Amino acid sequence: MASIDLAHLLATLGARAWPFQSHSRARVAAGLALTIYAGHTRDQGTPYLHHPLAVVTILRSELGVTLPETLLVGLLHDALEVDPGSESLVVHQLGEVFAARLRAMTPDHRLARRPKEPGDEIRWRMKTAALPAEDLLVRLADRVHNLRDLAASPNSERRSKFIRNLADFHLPLAEAARPLSPQLATAHALLHHEYVRHQQEVRP
């Protein structure tokens, strides 16, 4: 992927089609994404920013999301995970309500900048299950991209963990959320497709 700049982020968000009052907010969020994700890489060795951009693309192109705020949450959904210290910047530029949405999507141990402890996984699942529909949609789109990108991960334990979590948490959660909106029903279908694909890949 070529170098990502502000124009690229705005185009991925589809911000040109947004109401005029949302244009400046899109530019602020895109600028934050460039700042916060800069210098961070994924387990696959790719620039971290590629991941939230892929999540935004899934939200728009495959799940039919058009709400500007949901797409901005998609763009910044991992901001507090990769840089918990950026929270004050997010609050200052996008407001406390927006920052609270990101906090609700971030594991507690990441926010506290500490190693993962016993009980954190259960708390994280409870936190995820409590998300409102639009934010759950972002989290499920995030999981879809993680699963699609899993083959590039050099960590076999990480790959196994993602498949286990898909089977015993994310897929049941998405199935329970299906009636809430057509977008969530589609997200469930995408996750189920990934489950079937991964199951076929591990068969002898």
C-alpha positions in Angstrom: 0.0 0.0 0.0 1.3 3.4 -0.9 2.0 6.1 1.7 -1.2 7.1 3.6 -1.9 10.8 4.0 -4.9 12.9 5.1 -6.5 12.8 1.7 -6.3 9.0 1.6 -8.0 8.7 5.0 -10.8 11.1 4.1 -11.4 9.2 0.8 -11.5 5.8 2.7 -14.0 7.3 5.1 -16.1 8.6 2.2 -16.2 12.0 4.0 -16.9 14.0 0.8 -20.5 12.6 0.9 -21.1 13.5 4.5 -23.1 16.5 5.7 -21.0 19.6 5.6 -20.9 20.0 9.4 -19.2 16.6 9.6 -16.3 17.5 7.3 -14.2 19.3 9.8 -14.7 16.5 12.3 -13.5 14.0 9.7 -10.3 16.0 9.1 -9.7 16.1 12.9 -10.2 12.4 13.3 -8.0 11.6 10.3 -5.3 13.8 11.7 -5.5 12.0 15.0 -5.3 8.6 13.3 -2.1 9.7 11.5 -0.6 10.9 14.7 -1.6 8.2 17.1 -1.0 5.2 14.9 2.3 6.6 13.6 5.3 4.3 14.3 3.2 1.4 15.5 3.2 -1.9 13.6 1.0 -5.0 13.6 2.1 -8.5 14.5 2.2 -9.1 10.7 4.9 -6.3 10.4 2.6 -3.9 8.5 2.0 -0.3 9.6 -0.8 -0.3 12.2 -2.9 2.3 10.3 -3.6 -0.2 7.6 -5.8 -2.2 10.0 -8.3 0.6 11.0 -8.5 1.6 7.4 -9.5 -1.9 6.5 -12.1 -1.9 9.3 -13.6 1.3 7.9 -13.7 -0.3 4.4 -15.5 -3.3 5.8 -18.0 -1.1 7.6 -18.7 1.0 4.5 -18.4 -1.6 1.7 -19.7 -4.8 3.3 -21.9 -3.7 6.2 -23.4 -0.6 4.6 -22.5 1.8 7.4 -23.0 5.4 6.5 -23.2 7.2 9.9 -20.1 9.5 10.1 -19.6 9.0 13.8 -19.6 5.2 13.5 -17.0 5.4 10.7 -14.8 7.7 12.8 -15.0 5.2 15.7 -14.0 2.5 13.3 -11.0 4.6 12.3 -9.9 5.3 15.8 -11.1 2.1 17.5 -7.6 1.0 18.5 -6.2 4.4 19.3 -6.3 4.0 23.1 -5.0 0.5 22.8 -1.8 1.4 20.9 -1.4 4.7 22.8 -3.4 5.1 26.1 -1.7 8.4 26.6 -3.6 9.8 23.6 -6.9 9.9 25.5 -6.6 13.5 26.5 -5.9 14.5 22.9 -9.0 12.6 21.8 -11.1 14.3 24.5 -9.7 17.7 23.5 -10.3 17.3 19.8 -13.3 15.0 19.5 -15.0 15.3 22.9 -15.6 13.2 26.0 -18.5 11.3 24.5 -16.4 10.1 21.6 -13.5 9.2 24.0 -15.8 7.2 26.2 -16.9 5.1 23.2 -13.2 4.3 22.5 -12.6 3.5 26.2 -15.5 1.0 26.1 -13.9 -0.7 23.1 -10.4 -1.0 24.8 -9.3 -3.7 27.2 -8.9 -2.5 30.7 -5.3 -3.7 31.0 -4.4 -1.6 28.0 -6.0 1.5 29.4 -4.1 0.9 32.7 -0.8 0.2 30.8 -0.2 -3.1 32.7 0.3 -6.7 31.8 -2.8 -8.9 31.3 -3.9 -10.5 34.5 -6.3 -13.4 35.4 -9.8 -12.3 35.0 -9.0 -9.7 32.3 -10.3 -11.9 29.5 -13.7 -12.4 31.2 -14.0 -8.7 31.9 -13.1 -7.9 28.3 -15.8 -10.2 27.0 -18.4 -8.6 29.4 -17.3 -5.2 28.2 -17.6 -6.2 24.6 -21.0 -7.8 25.0 -22.3 -4.6 26.7 -21.4 -2.4 23.7 -24.3 -0.6 22.0 -25.2 -1.8 18.5 -23.2 0.7 16.5 -20.0 0.1 18.5 -20.5 -3.7 18.5 -20.7 -3.4 14.7 -17.3 -1.8 14.7 -15.9 -4.4 17.0 -17.2 -7.2 14.8 -15.8 -5.6 11.7 -12.5 -5.4 13.5 -12.7 -9.1 14.2 -13.5 -9.9 10.5 -10.4 -8.1 9.4 -8.2 -9.7 12.1 -9.4 -13.1 10.9 -8.8 -12.3 7.2 -5.3 -11.1 8.1 -4.5 -14.0 10.4 -2.5 -16.0 7.9 0.1 -13.3 7.8 0.7 -13.5 11.5 4.0 -15.4 12.5 2.6 -16.2 15.9 0.9 -19.6 15.8 -0.5 -19.3 19.3 -2.1 -16.0 18.4 -3.7 -17.6 15.3 -5.1 -20.5 17.5 -6.4 -18.0 20.1 -8.3 -16.0 17.5 -10.0 -19.1 16.1 -10.9 -20.3 19.7 -12.3 -16.8 20.5 -14.3 -16.8 17.3 -15.9 -20.1 18.0 -16.7 -19.6 21.7 -17.4 -15.9 21.9 -17.5 -13.6 18.9 -19.7 -15.9 16.7 -22.3 -16.5 19.4 -22.3 -12.8 20.3 -22.8 -11.9 16.7 -25.6 -14.4 16.3 -27.4 -13.0 19.4 -27.0 -9.5 17.9 -28.4 -10.4 14.5 -32.0 -9.1 15.2 -30.7 -5.7 16.2 -30.0 -4.5 12.7 -29.5 -5.6 9.1 -25.8 -4.6 9.4 -25.3 -6.8 12.5 -27.0 -9.7 10.6 -24.5 -9.2 7.8 -21.6 -9.0 10.3 -22.7 -12.4 11.7 -22.7 -13.8 8.2 -19.2 -12.5 7.5 -17.9 -14.0 10.8 -19.6 -17.3 10.0 -17.9 -17.4 6.6 -14.5 -16.8 8.3 -15.3 -19.7 10.8 -16.1 -22.1 7.9 -13.0 -21.0 6.0 -10.7 -21.5 8.9 -12.2 -24.9 9.8 -11.7 -26.1 6.2 -8.1 -24.9 6.3 -7.3 -27.0 9.4 -8.9 -30.2 8.1 -6.4 -32.9 6.9 
